[in-house]
Amino acid sequence: MWYVLRYGTLGIEALSGYLLHNVNNGIHYHNGKTYCGDYDACETEEQVIELLHNGKGKTGLGKL
């Protein structure tokens, strides 16, 4: 929810769009039945935003 608060001008629709785009490219919010996903490998908020917006980042994740 912090994303919507921080990037409120984009809104929940933009967040949903980024997540859907990324999952279609192999980046998952949660993997299987666990609560861990690709975004959990990020160490900073900036890395999460980079991964979310671009499907890749300093974590080395992403297939875009």
C-alpha positions in Angstrom: 0.0 0.0 0.0 3.0 2.3 0.5 3.3 2.4 -3.3 -0.2 4.0 -3.7 0.6 6.5 -0.9 3.9 7.4 -2.4 2.9 7.4 -6.0 -0.8 8.4 -5.5 -0.9 10.2 -8.8 -0.5 6.9 -10.6 -2.9 5.0 -8.4 -3.8 1.4 -7.8 -4.4 0.9 -11.5 -0.8 1.6 -12.4 0.4 -0.7 -9.6 -1.8 -3.5 -10.9 -0.6 -2.9 -14.4 3.1 -3.1 -13.4 2.5 -6.3 -11.3 0.5 -7.9 -14.2 3.2 -7.0 -16.8 5.9 -8.4 -14.6 4.2 -11.6 -13.7 3.7 -12.2 -17.4 7.5 -11.8 -17.7 8.3 -14.2 -14.9 8.6 -11.8 -12.0 6.3 -12.9 -9.2 5.0 -11.1 -6.1 4.6 -14.5 -4.4 6.1 -17.7 -5.5 4.0 -20.8 -5.2 2.4 -21.1 -1.7 5.0 -19.0 0.0 4.9 -15.3 0.9 8.3 -14.8 -0.7 8.7 -13.5 -4.2 11.1 -11.8 -6.5 10.4 -8.4 -4.9 11.7 -9.8 -1.6 15.2 -10.0 -3.0 15.4 -6.2 -3.2 17.3 -4.6 -0.4 15.9 -1.0 -0.7 12.7 0.7 -1.7 14.4 2.1 -4.7 15.3 -1.5 -5.9 11.6 -2.5 -5.5 10.5 0.5 -7.6 13.1 -0.3 -10.2 12.0 -3.9 -10.4 8.3 -2.9 -10.4 8.7 -0.2 -13.1 11.2 -1.8 -15.3 11.0 -5.6 -14.7 14.7 -5.6 -13.7 17.0 -3.9 -11.3 20.2 -4.2 -9.3 19.0 -7.5 -7.9 19.7 -9.1 -11.3 16.1 -10.2 -11.6 13.9 -9.8 -14.6 13.5 -11.0 -18.1 12.7 -7.8 -19.9 
